[in-house]
Amino acid sequence: MGSWTAYLISVLYVEYRSRKEKENVSFKNHVIQWFEVLDGLLGPYWKAVGLAFNCTFLLFGSVIQLIACASNIYYINDNLDKRTWTYIFGACCATTVFIPSFHNYRLWSFLGLGMTTYTAWYLTIAAFVHGQVDGVTHSGPSTLVLYFTGATNILYTFGGHAVTVEIMHAMWKPQKFKSIYLLATLYVFTLTIPSAAAVYWAFGDQLLTHSNAFSLLPRSRWRDVAVILMLIHQFITFGFACTPLYFVWEKVVGMHDTKSICLRALARLPVVIPIWFLAIIFPFFGPINSAVGALLVSFTVYIIPALAHMLTYRSASARQNSAEKLPFFLPSWTAMYVVNTFILVWVLVVGFGLGGWASMTNFIKQVDTFGLFAKCYQCPPPASATAH
């Protein structure tokens, strides 16, 4: 479903661009964004809805990366608590304001792939080498809240394409995006499934109270390397999630066409501060993922693209003149509409409805347990306390 809606977004982008280029609009200094595609194809109300969901999702996506940075570094150096690490990494991530656009991320995203690949296989091998802990239990989701919290985490994992349009715009051949995205999703399976299965096999239900799998594995040089590589990768991902927000903000304050990098960097700073603040208020790494998955990703990535695609091609002339032809495996418009309707209803009921209820229940429970501004979320108690 994630790959399908990414395909829909790419179709709408190509449609919008080809219509605008027929009107001789130039995109030389301008980065096309998802809300502009919605505006051009469906009008201002859609633009407002798309903008609201997308920006909120990207804002929390950036918050999650910041929390993850602090959570990971803690397992190398626990002299400082996680909240202090969040302050430090917030300052480091603020430097992304100097990176002009996605063209500048090409090499970084390639390196990021290498980093996640190493970490995923480290987790897999380390879990097998460690073996099963004594009395391990694999109860699976025992309550509805746990089941739907897990389901919305998966929605979040494969719904990370809220930055699709900006990345497509940075490609020299945007039409190739859909096939590349599908290959990327298949590659991600080779990383997520072995590592998740191996760590779950070794530690079982302990993972319910340890959102960060690094905390369960014994400390070693291999683990330190994995943590450091993940930190660099999260820094890059922070930039990925934040750059579209920078673009939106630049357009709001009228700085998007400015040539000076320093002026644009200054204009972008107000975007980083709320992200930093939110990461310090809600440091709940697992629950925040599922809440974002249920309440924001469900609309941003699944419901809005499916609905927008159906409305854009509702007239016979729009279907005949579409810039992209139908996929070879689904050659009829009726079938396209059936698939889109299924995704829309399924995500609305399971993702937003049940998933939203479960993730908010879980989120409130974390706030009750750890409080806001938690100093060290899910940290083991200090050795002196356990000795008594």
C-alpha positions in Angstrom: 0.0 0.0 0.0 2.9 2.4 0.8 4.4 1.7 -2.7 1.1 2.1 -4.4 0.4 5.5 -2.8 4.0 6.7 -3.6 3.2 5.7 -7.2 0.0 7.8 -7.1 1.9 10.8 -5.7 4.4 10.5 -8.5 1.6 10.3 -11.1 0.0 13.5 -9.7 3.4 15.3 -9.6 4.1 14.5 -13.3 0.6 15.5 -14.2 0.9 18.9 -12.4 4.4 19.5 -13.9 3.4 18.7 -17.4 0.2 21.0 -17.2 2.3 23.8 -15.8 5.1 23.4 -18.4 2.4 23.6 -21.2 1.7 27.1 -19.7 5.4 27.9 -19.9 6.0 28.0 -16.2 9.7 27.6 -15.3 10.8 25.7 -12.1 14.4 26.8 -12.3 14.8 28.2 -8.8 11.6 26.8 -7.4 11.1 23.4 -5.7 7.7 21.9 -6.3 6.0 20.6 -3.2 3.0 18.3 -2.5 0.7 21.1 -1.4 1.4 23.0 -4.7 0.5 19.9 -6.7 -2.8 19.6 -4.8 -3.4 23.3 -5.3 -2.7 23.1 -9.1 -4.9 20.0 -9.6 -7.7 20.4 -7.1 -7.7 24.0 -5.8 -7.0 26.0 -2.6 -9.0 23.9 0.0 -6.9 20.8 -0.9 -3.8 22.9 -0.7 -4.7 23.9 2.9 -5.5 20.3 4.0 -2.3 18.9 2.3 -0.2 21.6 3.9 -1.6 21.1 7.4 -1.1 17.3 7.5 2.2 17.3 5.7 3.8 19.9 7.8 2.6 18.4 11.1 3.8 15.0 10.0 7.2 16.3 9.0 7.5 18.3 12.2 6.9 15.2 14.3 9.1 13.1 11.9 12.0 15.5 12.8 11.1 15.3 16.5 11.3 11.5 16.3 14.8 11.7 14.7 16.0 14.0 17.5 14.6 11.7 20.2 16.3 8.7 18.5 19.6 10.5 18.5 19.5 11.1 22.2 18.2 7.6 22.9 21.0 6.0 20.9 24.0 8.0 22.1 23.0 7.3 25.7 24.0 3.6 25.1 27.5 4.7 24.3 27.9 7.4 27.0 25.5 7.4 29.9 27.3 10.1 31.9 24.6 12.5 30.6 20.9 11.7 30.7 18.8 11.5 27.5 17.3 15.0 28.0 20.7 16.6 28.0 21.7 14.7 24.9 18.5 16.0 23.2 19.7 19.6 23.9 23.1 18.8 22.4 21.7 17.1 19.3 19.1 19.8 18.8 22.0 22.3 18.4 23.8 19.9 16.0 20.7 19.3 13.9 20.1 23.0 13.6 23.1 23.1 11.2 20.8 21.5 8.5 19.5 25.1 7.8 22.6 25.6 5.7 21.8 22.8 3.3 20.0 24.4 0.3 18.0 21.5 -1.3 17.7 17.8 -1.8 20.3 17.9 -4.6 22.8 18.3 -1.8 21.7 15.1 -0.1 22.5 12.6 -2.8 25.8 11.3 -1.5 24.5 11.5 2.1 21.4 9.3 1.3 23.7 6.8 -0.3 25.9 6.7 2.7 22.9 6.5 5.0 21.9 3.3 3.2 25.2 1.7 4.0 24.8 2.8 7.7 21.3 1.3 8.1 22.4 -1.9 6.3 25.3 -2.4 8.8 23.1 -1.7 11.8 20.3 -4.1 10.7 22.8 -6.9 10.1 24.6 -6.2 13.3 21.3 -6.5 15.2 20.5 -9.8 13.4 23.9 -11.4 14.0 24.3 -10.0 17.6 20.9 -11.4 18.6 21.8 -14.9 17.2 25.2 -14.8 18.9 23.6 -13.7 22.2 21.0 -16.5 22.0 17.7 -16.5 23.8 17.5 -15.1 27.3 16.4 -17.3 30.1 12.6 -17.8 30.3 12.0 -15.8 27.1 8.3 -15.4 26.3 6.7 -14.5 22.9 3.2 -13.6 23.8 2.6 -11.4 20.7 0.0 -8.6 21.0 -2.1 -9.7 24.0 -4.5 -6.7 23.9 -6.2 -4.7 21.2 -4.2 -1.6 22.2 -0.9 -3.5 21.6 -2.1 -4.9 18.4 -3.1 -1.6 16.8 -0.1 0.2 18.3 2.0 -2.3 16.3 -0.1 -2.0 13.2 0.2 1.8 13.2 4.0 1.5 13.6 4.0 -0.5 10.4 1.9 2.2 8.7 4.5 4.7 9.8 7.4 2.6 8.6 6.1 2.2 5.1 4.5 5.6 4.9 7.7 7.6 5.1 7.2 9.1 1.7 5.8 12.5 2.7 8.9 14.0 1.1 8.3 12.2 -2.2 7.6 15.2 -4.3 10.7 17.2 -3.1 12.9 14.2 -3.7 11.3 13.6 -7.2 12.0 17.2 -8.0 15.7 16.7 -7.2 15.9 13.8 -9.7 16.9 14.5 -13.3 14.3 12.0 -14.5 11.3 12.1 -12.1 9.4 9.5 -14.2 11.8 6.8 -12.9 10.9 7.4 -9.3 8.1 4.9 -9.0 10.2 1.8 -10.1 13.1 3.0 -7.9 10.7 3.4 -4.9 9.4 -0.1 -5.3 13.0 -1.6 -5.4 13.9 0.5 -2.3 10.9 -0.9 -0.4 11.9 -4.5 -1.3 15.4 -3.7 -0.1 14.1 -2.3 3.1 12.3 -5.7 3.7 15.8 -7.4 3.7 16.8 -5.1 6.5 13.7 -4.9 8.7 12.5 -8.5 8.7 15.7 -10.4 9.6 16.7 -7.9 12.3 13.2 -7.7 13.8 12.7 -11.5 13.8 16.1 -12.2 15.3 15.9 -9.6 18.1 12.3 -10.7 19.0 13.5 -14.4 19.0 16.3 -13.6 21.4 14.5 -11.2 23.8 10.8 -11.7 23.3 8.4 -9.6 25.4 11.3 -7.5 26.9 11.0 -5.4 23.8 7.6 -4.1 25.0 9.4 -2.1 27.6 12.6 -1.4 25.6 11.7 0.7 22.6 15.4 0.8 21.7 16.8 -2.6 20.9 20.4 -1.4 21.5 19.6 -1.3 25.2 19.1 -5.1 25.3 22.3 -6.1 23.5 25.6 -6.4 25.4 28.0 -3.5 24.9 30.8 -4.2 22.3 32.8 -2.4 19.7 30.4 -3.6 17.1 27.4 -2.1 19.0 29.3 1.2 19.4 29.9 1.4 15.6 26.2 0.6 14.9 25.1 3.3 17.3 27.5 5.9 15.8 26.4 5.1 12.3 22.7 5.3 13.3 23.4 8.8 14.8 24.9 10.0 11.5 22.0 8.5 9.6 19.5 10.1 11.9 21.1 13.5 11.4 20.7 13.0 7.6 17.1 11.9 8.1 16.4 14.9 10.2 17.6 17.0 7.3 15.4 15.0 5.0 12.3 15.6 7.1 13.1 19.2 7.9 14.0 20.5 4.4 10.4 20.5 3.1 9.4 22.4 6.2 12.2 24.9 5.5 10.9 25.3 1.9 7.3 25.9 3.1 8.5 28.5 5.7 10.7 30.2 3.1 7.7 30.5 0.8 5.6 32.0 3.7 8.2 34.7 4.5 9.0 35.3 0.9 12.6 34.1 1.0 12.4 31.0 -1.3 13.9 32.6 -4.4 16.7 34.3 -2.4 20.2 33.3 -3.7 22.1 34.0 -0.4 22.5 30.8 1.6 23.1 32.7 4.9 19.9 34.7 4.6 17.9 31.6 3.9 19.6 29.8 6.9 18.6 32.7 9.1 15.0 32.6 7.8 14.9 28.9 8.5 15.9 28.9 12.2 12.4 29.4 13.6 11.5 26.0 12.2 14.1 24.1 14.3 13.2 25.6 17.7 9.7 24.1 18.1 11.1 20.7 17.0 13.8 20.9 19.6 11.2 21.9 22.2 8.8 19.0 21.4 11.5 16.4 21.5 12.3 17.5 25.1 8.6 17.5 26.1 7.7 14.0 24.6 10.8 11.8 24.6 8.6 8.6 24.2 10.3 7.0 21.2 8.0 4.0 20.4 4.6 5.5 21.3 5.2 8.8 19.5 5.9 6.7 16.3 2.6 4.9 16.4 0.7 8.1 17.3 2.2 9.9 14.3 1.5 6.8 12.2 -2.2 6.7 13.1 -3.1 10.3 13.2 -0.9 11.9 10.5 0.6 9.3 8.2 -2.8 7.7 7.6 -4.0 10.9 6.0 -0.8 12.4 4.6 0.4 9.3 2.8 -2.5 7.0 2.2 -5.9 8.8 2.3 -5.1 12.2 0.7 -3.1 10.8 -2.4 -5.8 8.1 -3.1 -8.6 10.6 -2.9 -6.7 13.3 -4.8 -6.0 10.8 -7.6 -9.6 9.8 -7.9 -10.8 13.4 -8.0 -8.1 14.5 -10.5 -9.1 11.9 -13.1 -12.9 12.0 -12.4 -13.7 13.5 -15.9 -13.3 11.5 -19.1 -11.1 14.3 -20.7 -8.7 14.2 -17.7 -8.4 10.4 -18.1 -7.7 10.6 -21.8 -5.1 13.4 -21.5 -3.3 12.0 -18.5 0.4 12.6 -18.6 1.2 9.1 -17.3 -0.4 6.0 -18.8 -2.1 3.4 -16.6 0.3 0.7 -15.2 0.6 -2.4 -17.4 -0.7 -4.7 -14.6 -3.8 -2.6 -14.0 -5.0 -1.4 -17.4 -8.5 -0.2 -16.5 -9.6 2.9 -14.7 -12.3 1.0 -12.9 -9.7 -1.2 -11.3 -7.6 1.8 -10.3 -10.7 3.3 -8.6 -11.4 0.0 -6.8 -7.8 -0.2 -5.4 -7.9 3.4 -4.3 -11.3 3.1 -2.6 -10.1 0.0 -0.7 -7.0 1.8 0.5 -9.0 4.8 1.6 -11.6 2.8 3.6 -9.1 0.4 5.1 -6.7 3.1 6.3 -9.5 5.2 7.6 -11.0 2.4 9.7 -8.0 0.4 10.8 -5.3 3.1 10.7 -6.9 6.2 11.8 -9.9 4.9 13.7 -8.7 1.8 15.6 -5.0 2.8 15.4 -5.7 6.3 16.6 -7.6 5.0 19.6 -4.8 2.5 20.5 -1.9 4.8 20.0 -3.4 7.7 22.0 -4.3 5.3 24.8 -0.7 4.1 24.8 0.7 7.6 24.6 -1.4 8.9 27.5 -0.2 5.9 29.5 3.4 6.8 28.8 2.8 10.4 29.9 1.1 9.1 33.1 4.1 6.8 33.8 7.1 9.0 32.9 5.6 12.5 32.9 6.3 15.3 30.4 9.9 16.5 30.1 11.0 13.0 31.2 14.7 13.2 32.2 15.6 9.8 31.0 12.9 7.7 29.2 13.2 3.9 29.8 16.7 4.2 31.2 17.8 1.4 33.5 17.9 2.5 37.2 21.4 3.5 38.4 23.5 0.7 39.8 23.5 2.2 43.3 19.7 2.1 43.5 19.6 -1.5 42.4 22.3 -2.6 44.9 20.1 -1.6 48.0 
